[in-house]
Amino acid sequence: MDPQDKGAPTIPSLYETEDVPAERKIIHQKWEIKQIGFYWLIAELDPKKGVAFGYANLNDDLFAEWGYISMDELEENSAVLCDDWEPCTFEEAQKKCGR
């Protein structure tokens, strides 16, 4: 399954938003494993390599961080795309996620 097909019609390529401050990056997708409180916020994507750049919170705000995310690993670990996610800034996304 092509991750670019899920959610926003166009997600910036890797490194395309590197000059945008974190709180202003647009989050195009949210993936989650709701049962255990894990979520990933996707800001950039290389669909051919199946690699995204975004914010990962594994149910621990203290150790949540920005980094590279394997889309295959998300699917292999039963993470699901939030179909009702609307692109927004990271700052707004944190509020939507209750942070």
Secondary structure, 3 states (H helix, E strand, C coil): CCHHHCCCCCCCCCCCCCCCCHHHCEECEEEEEHHHCEEEEEEEEECCCCEEEEEEEECCHHHCEEEEEEHHHHHHCCCEECCCCCCEEHHHHHHHCCC
